[in-house]
Amino acid sequence: ENQSPIPATVMVRNVRNKHLNSFAMIEEKLAERKDLSEFAGFKTLGSNMIRLEPFFQQLAPHQSIDVGVILKAIKPESIDEYFEVLVRDANSLYFTAIAEIQQPKVSLNRNFIDLGKIYAGVTEVIDQEHKQCLILKNFGNLPALFQWEENNEVEDETQGGSIVRFEPSRGTIAPKSEVHVYFSITVYSGGNINELFMCKVQDIELPIGFELVADSFGLSVSYESFEESAANLL
């Protein structure tokens, strides 16, 4: 705010920006009609971006404007930046901008499940009462969006494969809370089962998940003809 009866020229800069320290440079760029956007932004120590809009202004007598401090958060960082408001023919003013950039902190309570012996065509269920229950935990201060990958490509049960189901398969975990996940799998082939199940969490680079192992037994059928049974009785 310009509280004086005469115009005032002001410029806001980060004190670490040694290149932006005089009005003459900005006025020269303006005279050449060059873009000033490169001076409006700067990188923090953690490589996040802060922009000041506007960073340079001619204020009429008793005029006031709002200066936006816009943060583009890319990675976690504790920000503590010092700014100078340069005023032509007057003393500078100063202010500090602080911020805590966080990302979701989500984990799964287990990374391995052993179902032991199972049977083809029979659905195995892991709910919150199961000793190998699944729990997504959000340890952070931000809501976390998650989505399980369900690769169900079984078109014909006689051709093998499996069908899996997660409930909820997607959703939001509130800060400092947890979500119990219902999991079921139906295997349609015999043999050793070893599969990975992944869950994507928004703003976390790598997915989380678990490995599942089991010994699946298929249906075993034997028969004996009526004639053979009758002959054995004679």
Phi, psi and chi 1 to 4 in degrees:
 res  aa     phi    psi   chi1   chi2   chi3   chi4
   1 GLU       -  130.4 -179.7 -178.7   -2.2      -
   2 ASN   -94.0  107.2 -179.1    9.8      -      -
   3 GLN   -93.7    4.1  -61.7  178.3  -15.6      -
   4 SER   -96.8  164.0   69.4      -      -      -
   5 PRO   -84.6    6.7   30.1  -35.0      -      -
   6 ILE  -123.1  156.7   60.4  174.2      -      -
   7 PRO   -61.7  155.1  -20.6   32.6      -      -
   8 ALA  -137.6  138.7      -      -      -      -
   9 THR  -104.8  126.0  -57.0      -      -      -
  10 VAL  -128.0  153.4  -62.6      -      -      -
  11 MET  -146.6  133.9 -180.0  171.2   63.5      -
  12 VAL  -108.2  131.7 -174.6      -      -      -
  13 ARG  -144.6  156.3   73.7  176.9 -171.8   97.8
  14 ASN   -78.4  136.2 -177.5  -86.2      -      -
  15 VAL   -64.8  -19.9  -65.5      -      -      -
  16 ARG   -79.1  -12.1  -67.5 -170.1  -67.3  105.2
  17 ASN   -83.9   90.2 -170.2  -13.3      -      -
  18 LYS   -72.5  -19.2  -56.1  -58.8 -178.0 -178.4
  19 HIS   -79.4  -23.4  -58.6  -69.5      -      -
  20 LEU  -104.6   83.7 -173.3   62.0      -      -
  21 ASN  -136.5   11.8   54.5   13.9      -      -
  22 SER  -150.6  150.1   70.6      -      -      -
  23 PHE   -72.2  -29.6  -69.8  102.9      -      -
  24 ALA   -59.4  -41.3      -      -      -      -
  25 MET   -63.6  -43.0  179.5  177.8   62.4      -
  26 ILE   -67.9  -42.2  -62.6  -59.8      -      -
  27 GLU   -66.7  -32.2  -69.4  169.3  -19.1      -
  28 GLU   -65.6  -41.5 -179.7 -179.1  -15.1      -
  29 LYS   -64.9  -38.6  -62.8  -68.7 -175.9 -179.3
  30 LEU   -65.7  -40.0  -73.6  172.1      -      -
  31 ALA   -63.4  -32.2      -      -      -      -
  32 GLU   -87.2    2.4  -62.4  173.0   -5.7      -
  33 ARG    57.6   38.2  -61.0 -176.4 -179.2  -85.1
  34 LYS   -92.1  156.2  -68.5 -172.6  175.5  179.8
  35 ASP   -71.5  132.3 -175.9   16.2      -      -
  36 LEU  -100.3    4.3  -62.3  179.7      -      -
  37 SER   -61.2  -28.4   59.9      -      -      -
  38 GLU   -65.9  -23.0   63.2  175.6  -63.6      -
  39 PHE   -89.0  -13.5  -59.9  103.5      -      -
  40 ALA   -79.3  -22.6      -      -      -      -
  41 GLY  -120.0  158.6      -      -      -      -
  42 PHE  -156.7  159.5   66.0   94.5      -      -
  43 LYS   -92.1  140.8  -74.3 -173.7  176.5 -178.3
  44 THR   -76.5  177.4   65.5      -      -      -
  45 LEU   -63.9  -25.1  -64.3  174.5      -      -
  46 GLY   -97.7   14.1      -      -      -      -
  47 SER    73.3   16.1  -63.1      -      -      -
  48 ASN   -82.5  163.3  -67.0  -68.8      -      -
  49 MET  -113.8  133.2 -178.8   63.8   69.8      -
  50 ILE  -121.1  132.5  -67.0  179.7      -      -
  51 ARG  -119.1  145.5  -69.6 -175.9   59.1   82.2
  52 LEU  -112.7  121.7  -59.2  166.6      -      -
  53 GLU  -134.6  115.1  -65.2 -177.3   -0.1      -
  54 PRO   -82.8  156.1   31.5  -34.9      -      -
  55 PHE   -99.5  -14.4   78.0   96.8      -      -
  56 PHE  -134.8  133.1  178.8   83.9      -      -
  57 GLN  -156.6  141.9 -173.6   72.1   31.0      -
  58 GLN   -94.9  116.7  -58.5  -84.8   -2.5      -
  59 LEU  -100.0  127.7  -69.1  178.9      -      -
  60 ALA   -72.7  164.1      -      -      -      -
  61 PRO   -54.3  131.2  -26.6   35.1      -      -
  62 HIS    62.4   18.9  -54.0  -65.9      -      -
  63 GLN   -88.6  147.0  180.0 -171.7    5.3      -
  64 SER  -132.5  148.0   63.7      -      -      -
  65 ILE  -137.5  158.8   62.8  168.5      -      -
  66 ASP   -98.4  133.7  -66.9  -33.1      -      -
  67 VAL  -106.4  120.8  176.6      -      -      -
  68 GLY   -85.1  130.5      -      -      -      -
  69 VAL  -105.6  105.0 -178.8      -      -      -
  70 ILE  -107.7  122.0  -56.9  169.0      -      -
  71 LEU  -106.4  125.5  170.7   63.5      -      -
  72 LYS  -103.3  103.6 -177.5  178.8 -178.9 -179.3
  73 ALA   -84.0  124.4      -      -      -      -
  74 ILE  -113.0  -38.6  -59.6  173.6      -      -
  75 LYS  -144.5  159.3   57.8  179.2   64.5  175.9
  76 PRO   -59.8  140.2  -23.0   33.5      -      -
  77 GLU  -168.7  146.1  179.6 -172.2    5.7      -
  78 SER   -94.5  112.5  -64.5      -      -      -
  79 ILE   -99.8  132.8  -67.7  177.2      -      -
  80 ASP  -145.2   91.0 -171.9   -4.6      -      -
  81 GLU  -112.0  143.5  -64.7  -72.9  -11.8      -
  82 TYR  -110.0  130.4 -158.0   46.8      -      -
  83 PHE  -120.4  147.4  -65.8   88.1      -      -
  84 GLU  -116.4  133.5  179.0 -177.9   13.4      -
  85 VAL  -104.0  102.9 -177.8      -      -      -
  86 LEU   -82.0  133.1  -70.3   88.1      -      -
  87 VAL  -123.9  123.6 -175.7      -      -      -
  88 ARG   -62.9  131.1  172.7  169.6  -74.6  167.3
  89 ASP    63.6   27.6  -59.8  -34.6      -      -
  90 ALA  -152.0  170.4      -      -      -      -
  91 ASN   -74.2  150.3  -65.3  -32.6      -      -
  92 SER   -75.1  156.1  -65.7      -      -      -
  93 LEU  -114.1  160.0  -55.2  172.2      -      -
  94 TYR  -138.4  150.4  -62.0   89.8      -      -
  95 PHE  -151.5  161.6   68.0   92.2      -      -
  96 THR  -118.1  141.6  -58.7      -      -      -
  97 ALA  -117.1  124.5      -      -      -      -
  98 ILE  -122.6  148.7   59.7  175.3      -      -
  99 ALA  -159.6  153.5      -      -      -      -
 100 GLU  -122.5  105.4 -173.8   72.2   26.2      -
 101 ILE   -90.3  119.5  -57.8  175.5      -      -
 102 GLN  -120.6  165.8  -60.7 -178.7  -12.1      -
 103 GLN  -130.9  158.5   67.0  179.2   19.7      -
 104 PRO   -56.5  142.6  -24.5   33.7      -      -
 105 LYS  -121.4   92.8  -61.6  178.2 -178.9  178.3
 106 VAL  -119.1  139.4  177.6      -      -      -
 107 SER  -137.9  159.5   69.1      -      -      -
 108 LEU  -104.9  139.0 -171.4   62.5      -      -
 109 ASN   -69.2  -14.3   66.4  -40.1      -      -
 110 ARG  -149.7  153.6   66.7 -176.9   67.2 -105.7
 111 ASN  -119.7   10.0   55.5   21.9      -      -
 112 PHE  -150.4  133.3 -176.8   80.3      -      -
 113 ILE  -131.3  130.0  -69.5  178.8      -      -
 114 ASP  -116.6  110.7 -173.3   -8.2      -      -
 115 LEU   -86.8   -8.3  -68.6  179.8      -      -
 116 GLY    67.6 -133.5      -      -      -      -
 117 LYS   -87.5  125.5 -178.7 -173.4  -64.9 -174.5
 118 ILE  -131.4  171.7   63.2  175.5      -      -
 119 TYR  -125.1  139.2  -65.4   91.8      -      -
 120 ALA   -59.4  135.3      -      -      -      -
 121 GLY    86.7   -8.2      -      -      -      -
 122 VAL  -102.4  126.7  177.7      -      -      -
 123 THR   -78.9  126.2  -60.0      -      -      -
 124 GLU   -99.1  134.7  -61.4  -68.8  -30.6      -
 125 VAL  -121.2  135.0  173.0      -      -      -
 126 ILE  -122.1  108.6  -66.7 -180.0      -      -
 127 ASP  -114.6 -169.8   56.0   20.0      -      -
 128 GLN   -70.7  -13.2   65.3 -178.9   25.2      -
 129 GLU   -87.9  -12.6  -56.7  -60.6  -32.0      -
 130 HIS   -73.1  147.2 -162.9  -78.9      -      -
 131 LYS   -68.7  -18.1   63.9  179.6 -179.3 -179.9
 132 GLN  -111.4   40.1  -61.5 -176.6   89.7      -
 133 CYS   -62.8  156.6   64.9      -      -      -
 134 LEU  -107.7  130.4  -64.9  169.8      -      -
 135 ILE  -135.8  123.1  -55.6  174.6      -      -
 136 LEU   -90.1  126.4  -73.9  169.3      -      -
 137 LYS  -119.0  131.3  -63.1 -176.8  178.1 -178.4
 138 ASN  -106.1  108.4 -177.1    0.5      -      -
 139 PHE   -91.1   -6.0  -64.7   96.7      -      -
 140 GLY   -89.2 -175.5      -      -      -      -
 141 ASN  -101.3    7.5  -62.6  -44.2      -      -
 142 LEU  -118.7  147.1  -60.6  173.1      -      -
 143 PRO   -62.0  145.6  -17.4   29.7      -      -
 144 ALA  -123.0  123.1      -      -      -      -
 145 LEU   -90.6  131.8  -83.0   66.2      -      -
 146 PHE  -131.5  158.4   70.1   92.8      -      -
 147 GLN  -153.5  126.0  178.7  173.2   -6.4      -
 148 TRP   -82.0  146.4  -73.7   95.6      -      -
 149 GLU   -90.5  120.7  -64.1 -179.3   -4.4      -
 150 GLU  -116.4  105.5  -65.0  179.5  -23.4      -
 151 ASN   -99.7   81.6  -62.0  -40.1      -      -
 152 ASN  -102.3  100.1  -65.5  -38.4      -      -
 153 GLU  -119.3   23.6  -59.2  177.6   -6.7      -
 154 VAL   -80.3  116.0  176.3      -      -      -
 155 GLU  -102.8  -29.0  -63.2 -179.6   -0.1      -
 156 ASP  -138.2  117.4 -176.6   -8.9      -      -
 157 GLU   -61.5  -24.1  -63.3  177.4    3.2      -
 158 THR   -73.6  -13.4   63.5      -      -      -
 159 GLN   -93.5    5.6  -59.3  -59.7  -44.8      -
 160 GLY    86.3 -161.3      -      -      -      -
 161 GLY    90.5 -169.0      -      -      -      -
 162 SER  -153.1  159.7   61.9      -      -      -
 163 ILE  -121.8  127.5  -66.4  178.4      -      -
 164 VAL  -119.8  155.5  -59.0      -      -      -
 165 ARG  -146.4  133.8 -175.3  160.2   60.3   96.2
 166 PHE  -116.3  138.2  -68.0   93.7      -      -
 167 GLU  -136.1  117.5  -71.2 -174.2    7.3      -
 168 PRO   -75.2  145.8   28.5  -34.1      -      -
 169 SER   -82.5  -19.3   60.7      -      -      -
 170 ARG  -153.4  162.3   64.6  177.8   64.4 -172.7
 171 GLY   160.9 -164.3      -      -      -      -
 172 THR  -126.6  131.6  -59.0      -      -      -
 173 ILE   -99.5  120.4  -46.4  172.3      -      -
 174 ALA   -65.0  155.9      -      -      -      -
 175 PRO   -57.0  142.4  -23.7   33.8      -      -
 176 LYS    55.5   39.4  -52.6  -65.1 -175.3 -178.1
 177 SER  -141.4 -179.0   65.3      -      -      -
 178 GLU  -142.6  159.4   60.8 -173.8   31.8      -
 179 VAL  -129.0  124.7  171.3      -      -      -
 180 HIS   -81.2  133.9  -72.0  -98.0      -      -
 181 VAL  -111.7  124.1  179.7      -      -      -
 182 TYR   -83.7  131.1  171.0   99.4      -      -
 183 PHE  -131.6  135.2  169.2   76.7      -      -
 184 SER  -137.9  150.4   67.9      -      -      -
 185 ILE  -143.1  136.3 -179.0  169.5      -      -
 186 THR  -122.5  117.1  -51.8      -      -      -
 187 VAL   -99.1  138.7  177.4      -      -      -
 188 TYR  -116.8   26.1  -67.5  103.2      -      -
 189 SER  -151.5  157.0   60.1      -      -      -
 190 GLY   -90.9  164.6      -      -      -      -
 191 GLY   121.5 -175.1      -      -      -      -
 192 ASN   -79.3  128.4  -66.1  -34.1      -      -
 193 ILE  -103.5  127.9  -53.8  -61.4      -      -
 194 ASN  -145.4  102.1 -169.5  -41.7      -      -
 195 GLU  -131.7  152.0  -64.9 -169.7   34.0      -
 196 LEU  -108.4  137.1  -69.1  175.5      -      -
 197 PHE  -122.6  125.5  -63.2   96.7      -      -
 198 MET  -115.3  148.4  -49.7  -54.2  -65.9      -
 199 CYS  -126.7  124.2  180.0      -      -      -
 200 LYS   -91.7  134.8  -66.3 -178.2  178.9  178.9
 201 VAL  -118.1  127.0 -179.2      -      -      -
 202 GLN   -59.0  136.0 -171.0  176.7   39.9      -
 203 ASP    72.5    9.3  -63.4  -34.3      -      -
 204 ILE  -112.3  125.6  -64.9 -178.0      -      -
 205 GLU   -61.1  -47.5 -177.2  177.8   -1.7      -
 206 LEU  -104.4  142.3  -61.8  176.3      -      -
 207 PRO   -72.8  163.4   27.5  -34.1      -      -
 208 ILE  -111.4  164.5   57.0  178.8      -      -
 209 GLY   175.6 -166.8      -      -      -      -
 210 PHE  -146.9  158.1   64.1   93.8      -      -
 211 GLU  -101.1  135.3  177.9 -174.6    7.2      -
 212 LEU  -117.4  131.3 -178.5  141.1      -      -
 213 VAL  -126.6  149.7  -61.2      -      -      -
 214 ALA  -165.6  160.0      -      -      -      -
 215 ASP  -108.7  109.6  -68.1  -34.5      -      -
 216 SER   -97.0  131.3  175.9      -      -      -
 217 PHE  -110.2  127.2  -68.8   83.1      -      -
 218 GLY   -80.8  175.1      -      -      -      -
 219 LEU   -74.7  126.3 -179.0   63.3      -      -
 220 SER  -109.1  122.8  177.2      -      -      -
 221 VAL  -122.3  133.1  177.9      -      -      -
 222 SER  -126.2  157.5   62.1      -      -      -
 223 TYR  -144.5  160.5   71.7   93.2      -      -
 224 GLU  -141.9  130.1 -177.0  178.5   11.6      -
 225 SER   -72.0  156.1   67.9      -      -      -
 226 PHE   -64.3  -38.8  177.0   78.0      -      -
 227 GLU   -62.5  -41.8  -69.5   79.9    3.3      -
 228 GLU   -65.1  -37.8  -69.5  178.0  -16.0      -
 229 SER   -66.6  -41.0  -62.6      -      -      -
 230 ALA   -65.9  -40.0      -      -      -      -
 231 ALA   -64.1  -37.0      -      -      -      -
 232 ASN   -68.5  -23.7  -68.6  -27.2      -      -
 233 LEU   -79.5  -21.5  -64.5  174.8      -      -
 234 LEU   -78.4      -  -64.7  176.5      -      -
